[in-house]
């Protein structure tokens, strides 16, 4: 990269000197027409080489970014970077037959200088409880700690389990965070309507550096509020798709959120619904609020 910068400067200086020399020589009549044409052609070649090198060193400066793509990504990332909430609700699996299994859902999240922390607890009909602590860095790197039913201490959840069903629902463990907006590979597709809403359509593609089970995530994002109303996630190996639909969009503390999220897995009857029943969008949380070991210890005392 350093060599490229040096070469770029050299070509730029050479190009500038050649232009000055050509201008002076033309005035003095030193070059015949053929020679003049050759010199002009050489100057054009130098300018092309300069542009190519500039694109390698500073691609964003050489070619302007798509303004709509920048708007969507900036808006989506800033929304996540403003998170500071406590919520309560329920997580329900609805079978194709209509049978329901509901769980109590409690969560809190806050964006710190090193990224997002989200702690959630899901309580079953009995005394079993699942606790999760998800951390997403500023670059979108995710780690998950968990206290699963029957366990007394938190441990790192192996990546092999990230796509497991969360308490039997259509949500997986990694579905609890929106890391796709922080992946490097992003593409804006043609705009579409979803229902009555005019939407940007953003396709986020994972790379080898991204720890995820998804190959791509396509989001229909409302053009006005920059919040997703529909998301389709495609698994890496099976190409199976999972659909998320967001209902009851509202603004709390200057941040948009959904009161209900429905998840459906392609080819699987029924769906799962996460309903937010209450909470605060300005919880003023600190690091101490995200100690999963303390959370599990308190749960043991309650028993």
C-alpha positions as CSV (number, residue, x, y, z in Angstrom):
1,X,0.0,0.0,0.0
2,X,2.9,2.4,0.8
3,X,4.5,1.6,-2.6
4,X,1.3,2.4,-4.3
5,X,1.0,5.7,-2.6
6,X,4.6,6.6,-3.7
7,X,4.0,5.5,-7.2
8,X,0.8,7.5,-7.3
9,X,2.5,10.7,-6.2
10,X,5.3,10.0,-8.8
11,X,2.8,9.6,-11.7
12,X,0.9,12.7,-10.6
13,X,4.0,14.8,-10.6
14,X,5.1,13.4,-13.9
15,X,1.7,14.1,-15.4
16,X,1.8,17.7,-14.1
17,X,5.3,18.3,-15.6
18,X,4.3,16.8,-18.9
19,X,1.2,19.0,-19.2
20,X,3.4,22.1,-18.5
21,X,6.0,21.0,-21.0
22,X,3.5,20.2,-23.7
23,X,1.9,23.6,-23.2
24,X,5.2,25.5,-23.5
25,X,6.4,23.4,-26.4
26,X,3.2,23.9,-28.3
27,X,3.5,27.7,-27.9
28,X,7.1,27.6,-29.1
29,X,6.3,25.3,-32.1
30,X,9.0,22.7,-31.1
31,X,6.8,19.7,-32.0
32,X,5.2,18.8,-35.3
33,X,1.6,17.7,-35.3
34,X,2.4,14.0,-35.2
35,X,4.8,14.4,-32.3
36,X,2.2,16.5,-30.5
37,X,-0.4,13.9,-30.9
38,X,1.9,11.2,-29.5
39,X,2.7,13.3,-26.5
40,X,-1.0,14.0,-25.9
41,X,-1.7,10.2,-26.1
42,X,1.1,9.6,-23.6
43,X,-0.4,12.1,-21.3
44,X,-3.8,10.5,-21.5
45,X,-2.2,7.1,-20.7
46,X,-0.5,8.6,-17.7
47,X,-3.8,10.0,-16.5
48,X,-5.6,6.7,-16.8
49,X,-2.8,5.0,-14.9
50,X,-3.2,7.6,-12.2
51,X,-6.9,7.0,-11.9
52,X,-6.4,3.3,-11.6
53,X,-3.9,3.6,-8.8
54,X,-6.1,6.1,-7.0
55,X,-9.0,3.7,-7.1
56,X,-6.7,1.0,-5.5
57,X,-5.5,3.3,-2.8
58,X,-8.7,5.2,-2.1
59,X,-11.6,3.6,-3.8
60,X,-14.2,5.7,-2.0
61,X,-12.5,8.9,-3.2
62,X,-12.1,7.8,-6.8
63,X,-15.7,6.6,-7.2
64,X,-18.6,8.1,-5.3
65,X,-20.6,5.6,-3.1
66,X,-24.2,4.9,-3.8
67,X,-25.9,7.7,-1.7
68,X,-29.0,5.5,-1.0
69,X,-26.9,2.6,0.2
70,X,-25.0,4.9,2.5
71,X,-28.3,6.3,3.8
72,X,-29.7,2.8,4.5
73,X,-26.5,1.5,6.2
74,X,-25.9,4.6,8.2
75,X,-29.5,4.8,9.4
76,X,-29.6,1.0,10.3
77,X,-26.3,1.1,12.1
78,X,-27.1,4.3,14.0
79,X,-30.4,2.8,15.1
80,X,-28.6,-0.1,16.7
81,X,-25.9,2.1,18.2
82,X,-28.6,4.1,20.0
83,X,-30.1,1.1,21.8
84,X,-30.6,1.4,25.5
85,X,-33.8,-0.5,26.5
86,X,-35.5,-2.9,28.9
87,X,-38.5,-4.9,27.6
88,X,-40.9,-7.6,28.8
89,X,-43.1,-9.7,26.7
90,X,-43.7,-13.3,25.5
91,X,-42.3,-15.7,22.9
92,X,-44.9,-18.0,21.4
93,X,-44.6,-21.0,19.1
94,X,-47.8,-21.6,17.1
95,X,-48.0,-25.0,15.5
96,X,-49.7,-25.6,12.2
97,X,-52.6,-27.2,14.1
98,X,-53.0,-24.0,16.2
99,X,-51.5,-25.4,19.4
100,X,-49.5,-22.8,21.3
101,X,-46.6,-22.9,23.7
102,X,-45.7,-19.5,25.3
103,X,-42.7,-18.4,27.2
104,X,-42.0,-15.2,29.3
105,X,-39.4,-13.0,27.6
106,X,-37.3,-10.4,29.4
107,X,-34.5,-8.5,27.7
108,X,-32.3,-5.5,28.0
109,X,-29.7,-4.0,25.6
110,X,-27.2,-1.2,25.4
111,X,-24.6,0.0,23.0
112,X,-21.2,0.5,24.6
113,X,-18.0,1.9,23.0
114,X,-17.0,-1.7,22.2
115,X,-20.4,-2.7,20.7
116,X,-23.8,-4.0,21.7
117,X,-24.7,-6.1,24.7
118,X,-28.0,-7.9,24.9
119,X,-29.1,-10.0,27.9
120,X,-32.3,-11.9,27.6
121,X,-34.1,-14.5,29.8
122,X,-36.8,-16.9,28.5
123,X,-38.8,-18.7,31.1
124,X,-40.8,-21.8,30.3
125,X,-44.1,-23.0,31.7
126,X,-42.2,-24.7,34.5
127,X,-39.1,-23.6,36.4
128,X,-36.7,-24.0,33.5
129,X,-35.0,-20.8,32.2
130,X,-32.7,-19.9,29.3
131,X,-30.4,-16.9,29.7
132,X,-28.4,-15.4,26.9
133,X,-25.8,-12.7,26.7
134,X,-24.9,-11.6,23.2
135,X,-22.1,-9.3,22.4
136,X,-21.7,-7.7,18.9
137,X,-18.6,-5.7,18.3
138,X,-18.5,-2.5,16.2
139,X,-17.3,-4.6,13.3
140,X,-20.3,-7.1,13.6
141,X,-18.4,-9.9,15.3
142,X,-20.7,-11.8,17.6
143,X,-20.1,-13.9,20.7
144,X,-22.8,-15.7,22.8
145,X,-22.8,-16.9,26.4
146,X,-25.6,-18.9,27.7
147,X,-27.1,-20.6,30.8
148,X,-29.3,-23.3,29.5
149,X,-31.9,-25.3,31.4
150,X,-30.2,-27.6,33.9
151,X,-27.0,-25.6,34.0
152,X,-25.9,-23.4,36.9
153,X,-23.1,-21.4,35.3
154,X,-22.7,-19.5,32.1
155,X,-20.5,-20.8,29.3
156,X,-19.7,-19.8,25.7
157,X,-22.2,-21.2,23.3
158,X,-20.3,-23.1,20.6
159,X,-20.8,-21.7,17.1
160,X,-22.2,-25.1,16.1
161,X,-25.3,-24.4,18.2
162,X,-26.0,-20.8,17.0
163,X,-28.6,-22.0,14.5
164,X,-30.4,-24.2,17.1
165,X,-34.0,-23.5,17.8
166,X,-34.4,-21.1,20.7
167,X,-36.7,-22.9,23.3
168,X,-38.4,-24.8,20.4
169,X,-39.4,-21.7,18.4
170,X,-38.4,-20.6,14.9
171,X,-36.0,-18.0,16.3
172,X,-32.3,-19.2,16.6
173,X,-29.8,-17.9,19.0
174,X,-28.1,-15.6,16.5
175,X,-31.5,-14.2,15.4
176,X,-31.4,-12.1,18.6
177,X,-29.0,-9.6,17.1
178,X,-29.0,-7.8,13.7
179,X,-25.3,-8.3,12.8
180,X,-26.0,-8.3,9.1
181,X,-26.0,-4.5,8.9
182,X,-22.3,-4.5,10.0
183,X,-21.1,-7.0,7.4
184,X,-18.7,-5.7,4.7
185,X,-20.6,-6.9,1.7
186,X,-23.8,-4.8,1.1
187,X,-25.8,-4.3,-2.0
188,X,-28.9,-2.2,-2.7
189,X,-31.5,-3.9,-4.9
190,X,-34.3,-2.2,-6.8
191,X,-36.8,-0.5,-4.4
192,X,-40.1,-2.3,-3.8
193,X,-43.3,-1.9,-1.9
194,X,-44.0,-4.1,1.1
195,X,-47.7,-3.7,1.8
196,X,-48.3,0.0,1.8
197,X,-44.7,0.9,2.6
198,X,-42.1,2.1,0.1
199,X,-39.0,0.3,0.9
200,X,-35.3,0.2,0.2
201,X,-34.2,-3.4,-0.4
202,X,-30.8,-4.2,1.1
203,X,-29.0,-7.4,0.5
204,X,-26.4,-8.2,3.1
205,X,-23.9,-11.0,2.2
206,X,-21.7,-12.7,4.7
207,X,-18.0,-13.2,4.1
208,X,-15.5,-15.7,5.5
209,X,-14.8,-13.3,8.3
210,X,-18.4,-13.3,9.5
211,X,-19.5,-15.9,12.1
212,X,-23.0,-16.7,11.0
213,X,-25.1,-19.5,9.6
214,X,-26.6,-17.2,7.0
215,X,-25.3,-16.7,3.5
216,X,-27.3,-13.6,3.0
217,X,-30.0,-11.4,4.6
218,X,-32.4,-9.4,2.5
219,X,-34.2,-6.5,4.3
220,X,-37.1,-4.4,3.2
221,X,-36.5,-1.1,5.0
222,X,-39.1,1.6,5.2
223,X,-37.7,4.6,3.3
224,X,-39.0,7.2,5.8
225,X,-38.2,5.7,9.2
226,X,-35.3,3.4,8.0
227,X,-36.7,0.4,10.0
228,X,-37.1,-3.1,8.5
229,X,-40.6,-4.3,7.9
230,X,-39.7,-7.6,6.3
231,X,-36.5,-9.7,6.4
232,X,-35.6,-12.9,4.6
233,X,-32.5,-14.9,5.7
234,X,-30.9,-17.6,3.6
235,X,-28.9,-20.4,5.2
236,X,-25.4,-21.1,3.9
237,X,-25.6,-24.8,3.1
238,X,-29.2,-25.8,2.7
239,X,-30.3,-22.5,1.1
240,X,-33.4,-22.8,3.3
241,X,-35.0,-19.4,4.0
242,X,-36.4,-17.9,7.1
243,X,-38.9,-15.0,7.0
244,X,-39.3,-12.3,9.6
245,X,-42.3,-9.8,9.6
246,X,-42.3,-6.7,11.8
247,X,-45.6,-5.3,13.1
248,X,-46.7,-2.4,15.2
249,X,-43.8,-0.1,14.5
250,X,-43.4,2.8,16.9
251,X,-40.9,5.4,18.0
252,X,-39.7,5.5,21.6
253,X,-37.0,7.9,22.8
254,X,-36.3,8.8,19.2
255,X,-35.6,5.2,18.2
256,X,-38.0,3.0,16.1
257,X,-38.9,-0.5,17.2
258,X,-41.5,-3.2,16.5
259,X,-44.0,-4.4,19.1
260,X,-44.3,-7.8,17.4
261,X,-42.0,-10.0,15.2
262,X,-43.1,-13.1,13.5
263,X,-40.7,-15.8,12.3
264,X,-41.5,-18.4,9.7
265,X,-39.2,-21.2,8.4
266,X,-39.6,-22.2,4.8
267,X,-41.3,-25.6,4.5
268,X,-42.2,-25.8,8.2
269,X,-45.9,-25.3,9.2
270,X,-46.7,-22.7,11.9
271,X,-44.7,-19.8,13.0
272,X,-43.2,-18.1,16.1
273,X,-44.2,-14.7,17.5
274,X,-42.2,-12.4,19.8
275,X,-44.5,-9.8,21.4
276,X,-43.2,-6.8,23.4
277,X,-45.7,-5.9,26.1
278,X,-43.8,-3.2,28.0
279,X,-40.5,-1.6,28.7
280,X,-38.4,1.5,28.4
281,X,-36.5,2.9,25.5
282,X,-34.2,5.0,27.8
283,X,-33.1,2.5,30.4
284,X,-29.7,4.2,31.2
285,X,-28.0,0.8,31.5
286,X,-24.4,0.2,32.5
287,X,-21.9,-2.7,32.4
288,X,-23.1,-4.1,35.7
289,X,-26.5,-4.7,34.2
290,X,-25.1,-7.3,31.8
291,X,-23.5,-9.8,34.2
292,X,-25.1,-13.1,33.1
293,X,-23.6,-15.0,36.1
294,X,-25.3,-12.5,38.5
295,X,-28.6,-12.9,36.6
296,X,-28.5,-16.7,36.8
297,X,-27.7,-16.5,40.6
298,X,-30.7,-14.2,41.2
299,X,-32.8,-16.7,39.3
300,X,-31.6,-19.5,41.7
301,X,-32.6,-17.4,44.7
302,X,-36.1,-16.8,43.3
303,X,-36.6,-20.6,43.1
